[in-house]
Amino acid sequence: MPIYVLGARTRSVAIPNQALALTISGSVRDAALHIRAAADQPVVRSSAHLTVLPIVTGPLTVSVEPVGDGPFGQNTVIHLSIGPDAPGDVDPVQVVFDPIDVTGDSGVELATLTPAGARIEVAVSAVADRPLGRLGTAARVAARSVIGRRSEPSAGAVLIAVDTSASMRSAFADGSVPAAVDIVVGIADAAGVTDVSAVLVGEHRIPVLTASAATLADGVRSAQPRWCAGARWSTVTTDGARTVVCTDFPIMAVRQRFPVLAIATDPRLEADCAVLHPPRRGADPAAEVLAAPAVLEQIAVSLLRRLM
């Protein structure tokens, strides 16, 4: 029995044009399978999780949507599979898809089917997310509530320029800076940008060494900044990357040049900056932000307005 696994590595496959059964499994209690096709496409909806296509007459899309109002809940993971609707088939072709976490989505297109004579091209529309930490994942969900889900990666890059002025000592010490980095990584991932790096900006520009964007916050957390009287923002060259500045005191020249994620409490900054409030004394900044989804969405809206 030929089994094809579709996802980020293998995006499409051609299978025989025959009657097909499409099923979703996993966290499907509050999910329903939907087919979008021309009016003459026969569709037999056996249940919310099983649909039969007696024949594929033209291009169609396969999606999953929440049952009832609101987006999908936390940890909703959907598995789509496609196979022949022929129980007696001796050597049936099966197409299975990488599981997709649809948390926070109001509907996700999973696949497309396109007939071409005796074959049907089955192609992936949504690929599995890259693993991120809890805060990065939540930021990705918040950003998707603004821009939707992107299936294709972006060729661009994002650079996070972190202020290492002496006034930023407390923001490093209480975990606000790593939290800010996690948030930017998640928002960038929602926009399809996986190339995310960071530099510490003081008297000189010092790159943060890390294996991947997912571990960038850890790299910043373990960094040993060279504290200075004021960051020299003139050392920040974008090299084609979209730059986000993380600072506690965004001067006007910086705000005009770059998107800013300010670690501050001044409400006036919200006019042209994303703002992350420092945590309460002894509190975990990531936990505080996770408990306030509206804050993440505000940050996502502000940064995406300048990054997109």
Summary of the structure (lengths in Angstrom):
residues: 308
radius of gyration: 23.1
end to end distance: 44.8
largest distance: 76.5
contacts: 1004
relative contact order: 0.13
helix: 26%
strand: 32%
